[in-house]
Amino acid sequence: MARVHAVILAGGSGRMGGTTKADLQLGGKRLLDWVLSDLEASDLVTGARVVVAPPHVRVPAHVQRTLEDPPAGGPVAGIFAGLGKAGARSEDIVWLATCDAPYAAAALPRLHAQLLRAGHAIDAVIAIDDRGREQYLLGAYRVRSLHQRAQSWRQGGAALHGAPMWRFISALAIKAQPTPAVILNDVDTWDDLRALES
C-alpha cells in the first residue's frame, strides 16, 4: 500500500545572520514547530516525518532527522536525503514543505487531494499564490516521478547537489493549485518575521 511521507526542509539561514530559520521564534513557538503542528493535525501522513536539518536543530522523538551529504547542497539534495531517510518507495507520495513558511503546511492536505484526483498523469501538485508565484517546495509529489527525474538528471551529467529546484522539476507534469497568500508568507529576513508577529 502506498504511504504518504512528509519531508520538511529546515537547514537554511538565508539573510538571518547565520541563525537557522527552524529555531526562530514566532508567537513563542519555533517556525519548525508551527509546520510540524499542521502535519500532526492531519491523519494523511501514514509514513515517516523527516526534517532535513543540521544536528543542532531539535526534533520531536517521533520525527526523523537527516541532512544531505555534503551539507548545504540545496533543496533538491535535501529532498532526496529526506526520501532516503523515510525509506520511501516508488509508489509512495511525499509532502514537501519548508520551515520558513510556518503556516503553509496547512495547505498540504488539499494539494494531496488534488494529486489523487488528477491521477497518474500528474507528477505533483504545488501551491501557487495570488500573484502567480509557484511554490515548488510546497506540494505533494509522486516519489516515482522524483526518482525518475533524478535518474535522467544524473544521466545528463548533472549532480543533485546544488541543483536548482525549478529546473529539476521542469520536466515533471505539475498542476499548480491556487493557495491563499496569507498562509504562504515566508520568513527570509528579520522584517518578514516581525511582519508575521504583527
C-alpha positions as CSV (number, residue, x, y, z in Angstrom):
1,M,0.0,0.0,0.0
2,A,1.2,3.5,-0.9
3,R,2.3,5.6,2.0
4,V,2.4,9.4,2.5
5,H,5.6,10.8,3.9
6,A,6.4,14.4,4.9
7,V,9.8,16.0,4.3
8,I,10.5,19.4,5.8
9,L,13.5,21.3,4.7
10,A,14.8,23.2,7.7
11,G,18.5,23.8,7.3
12,G,18.6,27.3,5.8
13,S,19.5,30.6,7.4
14,G,19.1,32.9,4.4
15,R,19.7,36.5,5.3
16,M,19.2,35.9,9.0
17,G,22.8,36.4,10.1
18,G,23.5,32.7,10.3
19,T,20.6,31.8,12.6
20,T,18.9,28.6,11.5
21,K,15.4,29.5,10.4
22,A,13.9,26.4,12.1
23,D,14.8,27.8,15.5
24,L,13.4,31.3,15.0
25,Q,10.5,32.1,17.4
26,L,7.1,33.2,16.3
27,G,4.5,33.6,18.9
28,G,6.5,31.7,21.4
29,K,7.0,28.7,19.1
30,R,9.7,27.8,16.7
31,L,9.0,28.1,13.0
32,L,9.7,24.4,12.6
33,D,7.2,23.6,15.3
34,W,4.4,25.5,13.5
35,V,5.0,23.3,10.4
36,L,5.1,20.1,12.5
37,S,1.9,21.1,14.3
38,D,0.0,21.3,11.0
39,L,1.4,17.9,9.9
40,E,0.2,16.4,13.2
41,A,-3.3,17.8,12.6
42,S,-3.6,15.6,9.5
43,D,-4.0,11.8,9.6
44,L,-3.0,11.5,6.0
45,V,0.7,11.2,6.7
46,T,1.0,7.4,7.1
47,G,4.7,7.1,6.6
48,A,7.7,9.0,8.0
49,R,8.0,12.6,9.0
50,V,11.6,13.7,8.2
51,V,13.2,17.1,9.0
52,V,16.2,17.9,6.8
53,A,18.3,20.0,9.2
54,P,21.7,20.2,10.9
55,P,22.2,18.2,14.1
56,H,21.7,21.2,16.4
57,V,18.1,21.6,15.3
58,R,16.0,19.7,17.8
59,V,13.2,17.5,16.5
60,P,10.5,15.6,18.4
61,A,11.1,11.9,19.2
62,H,8.6,10.7,16.6
63,V,10.3,12.8,13.8
64,Q,13.4,11.7,12.0
65,R,16.2,14.0,11.0
66,T,18.8,13.8,8.3
67,L,21.0,16.1,6.2
68,E,22.3,16.0,2.7
69,D,25.9,14.9,2.3
70,P,27.8,17.1,1.9
71,P,25.8,19.8,3.7
72,A,24.5,23.0,2.1
73,G,23.5,21.1,-1.1
74,G,20.3,22.9,-1.7
75,P,16.7,21.8,-1.8
76,V,16.9,19.0,-4.3
77,A,19.7,17.3,-2.5
78,G,17.8,17.8,0.8
79,I,14.7,16.3,-0.6
80,F,16.5,13.1,-1.7
81,A,18.2,12.9,1.7
82,G,14.7,13.0,3.2
83,L,13.3,10.4,0.9
84,G,16.2,8.1,1.7
85,K,15.7,8.5,5.5
86,A,12.0,7.9,5.1
87,G,12.6,4.7,3.2
88,A,10.2,6.0,0.5
89,R,9.1,3.5,-2.1
90,S,8.3,4.4,-5.7
91,E,4.5,4.0,-5.2
92,D,4.5,6.5,-2.3
93,I,3.7,10.2,-2.1
94,V,5.8,12.8,-0.4
95,W,4.6,16.1,1.0
96,L,7.3,18.8,0.8
97,A,7.4,21.9,2.9
98,T,9.9,24.3,4.3
99,C,10.2,25.6,7.9
100,D,10.4,29.2,6.9
101,A,6.7,29.3,5.8
102,P,5.2,28.5,9.2
103,Y,1.6,28.2,8.2
104,A,1.9,26.7,4.7
105,A,1.8,23.1,5.7
106,A,-1.9,23.6,6.3
107,A,-2.4,23.6,2.6
108,L,-0.8,20.1,2.0
109,P,-4.0,18.0,2.6
110,R,-5.7,19.9,-0.2
111,L,-2.8,19.6,-2.5
112,H,-2.7,15.9,-1.8
113,A,-6.4,15.6,-2.6
114,Q,-5.8,17.4,-5.9
115,L,-3.0,15.0,-6.8
116,L,-5.2,11.9,-6.1
117,R,-8.0,13.4,-8.2
118,A,-5.6,14.2,-11.1
119,G,-4.4,10.6,-11.4
120,H,-1.0,9.3,-12.5
121,A,-0.8,11.7,-15.5
122,I,0.2,14.4,-13.0
123,D,3.5,14.0,-11.1
124,A,2.9,16.7,-8.5
125,V,0.5,19.4,-7.2
126,I,2.2,22.5,-5.9
127,A,0.8,25.7,-4.4
128,I,0.7,29.0,-6.3
129,D,-0.1,32.3,-4.8
130,D,-2.4,35.0,-6.0
131,R,0.4,36.7,-7.8
132,G,1.1,33.7,-9.9
133,R,4.3,32.6,-8.0
134,E,4.7,28.9,-7.9
135,Q,5.8,27.4,-4.6
136,Y,8.0,24.5,-5.7
137,L,8.8,23.5,-2.2
138,L,5.2,23.3,-1.0
139,G,3.5,20.4,-2.7
140,A,2.5,16.7,-2.9
141,Y,4.9,14.8,-5.2
142,R,4.9,11.2,-6.5
143,V,8.1,9.5,-5.3
144,R,8.3,7.5,-8.6
145,S,8.3,10.7,-10.6
146,L,11.1,12.3,-8.4
147,H,13.3,9.2,-8.7
148,Q,12.8,9.0,-12.5
149,R,13.7,12.7,-12.8
150,A,16.8,12.2,-10.7
151,Q,17.9,9.3,-12.9
152,S,17.6,11.4,-16.1
153,W,19.2,14.3,-14.3
154,R,22.3,12.3,-13.4
155,Q,22.4,10.7,-16.8
156,G,22.7,14.2,-18.2
157,G,25.9,14.6,-16.2
158,A,24.4,16.9,-13.5
159,A,24.6,16.4,-9.8
160,L,21.7,16.7,-7.3
161,H,23.9,18.8,-5.0
162,G,23.3,22.4,-5.9
163,A,20.6,21.7,-8.5
164,P,18.1,24.5,-8.9
165,M,14.7,23.2,-7.8
166,W,12.7,25.0,-10.6
167,R,14.9,23.4,-13.3
168,F,14.9,20.0,-11.7
169,I,11.1,19.8,-11.7
170,S,10.6,21.5,-15.1
171,A,10.4,18.1,-16.7
172,L,7.6,16.9,-14.4
173,A,3.8,17.2,-15.1
174,I,2.8,19.6,-12.4
175,K,-0.5,21.1,-11.5
176,A,-0.5,24.5,-9.7
177,Q,-3.2,24.9,-7.0
178,P,-4.2,28.4,-6.1
179,T,-3.5,28.9,-2.4
180,P,-4.2,32.0,-0.2
181,A,-1.1,34.2,0.1
182,V,-1.8,34.7,3.8
183,I,-0.8,31.1,4.6
184,L,2.2,31.2,2.2
185,N,4.0,34.0,3.9
186,D,7.6,33.0,4.5
187,V,10.5,34.3,6.5
188,D,13.6,35.4,4.6
189,T,14.5,38.5,6.7
190,W,14.0,39.8,10.2
191,D,11.4,42.2,8.8
192,D,9.5,39.3,7.4
193,L,9.4,37.7,10.9
194,R,8.3,41.0,12.5
195,A,5.5,41.3,9.9
196,L,4.2,37.8,10.8
197,E,4.3,38.8,14.5
198,S,2.2,41.9,14.0
